[in-house]
Amino acid sequence: CKGCGICATECPVKAIKMIDEKEFTD
């Protein structure tokens, strides 16, 4: 997941802002 904790093709802007500091390799 790149900048998104939901691992979706297109992450919502809110999700990106909430988990912007964390990086997901999955």
Backbone bond lengths (Angstrom), bond angles and torsions (degrees), N, CA, C in turn:
res aa  C-N    CA-C-N  psi(-1)  N-CA   C-N-CA  omega(-1)  CA-C   N-CA-C  phi
1 C - - - 1.465 - - 1.518 108.36 -
2 K 1.299 117.88 126.77 1.468 120.06 179.55 1.519 109.11 -103.28
3 G 1.335 116.85 100.39 1.461 120.81 178.14 1.521 113.51 72.12
4 C 1.347 115.87 16.50 1.466 118.30 179.10 1.520 110.38 -143.50
5 G 1.314 117.46 133.54 1.465 120.06 -178.53 1.516 112.90 -88.79
6 I 1.352 116.66 -3.83 1.460 119.36 -177.06 1.538 110.61 -95.19
7 C 1.346 116.56 -7.69 1.476 120.68 -179.80 1.526 111.06 53.52
8 A 1.319 116.78 56.08 1.460 119.98 179.95 1.527 109.99 -115.64
9 T 1.317 116.75 159.43 1.461 120.20 179.17 1.522 109.77 -59.87
10 E 1.325 116.57 -43.50 1.461 120.95 176.95 1.517 108.40 -128.85
11 C 1.331 115.58 112.34 1.461 119.11 -177.75 1.524 110.73 -86.93
12 P 1.330 117.62 142.75 1.462 121.98 177.15 1.515 110.18 -61.18
13 V 1.336 116.82 150.92 1.461 121.31 -179.51 1.524 110.38 -59.14
14 K 1.336 117.00 -37.49 1.468 120.87 -179.31 1.523 110.47 -63.47
15 A 1.310 117.08 -43.48 1.464 120.97 -178.83 1.524 110.20 -64.68
16 I 1.341 116.22 -39.69 1.462 120.44 -179.99 1.524 110.08 -63.62
17 K 1.335 117.14 -40.95 1.461 120.59 -179.12 1.523 110.99 -69.77
18 M 1.338 116.90 -38.06 1.462 121.25 -177.70 1.530 110.66 -68.85
19 I 1.338 116.97 -37.34 1.462 119.83 -177.18 1.519 109.41 -120.17
20 D 1.336 115.79 45.10 1.458 120.47 -177.75 1.522 110.88 -80.20
21 E 1.340 116.87 -31.57 1.462 120.73 -177.34 1.520 111.92 -79.11
22 K 1.335 116.58 -24.01 1.467 119.83 -178.65 1.526 110.70 -91.34
23 E 1.335 116.06 143.65 1.463 119.78 179.39 1.528 109.41 -116.13
24 F 1.330 116.69 127.61 1.457 121.01 -178.14 1.529 109.91 -107.19
25 T 1.308 116.21 123.57 1.459 119.59 -179.66 1.523 110.47 -79.18
26 D 1.319 116.24 -21.13 1.457 120.69 -179.49 1.514 111.05 -76.97
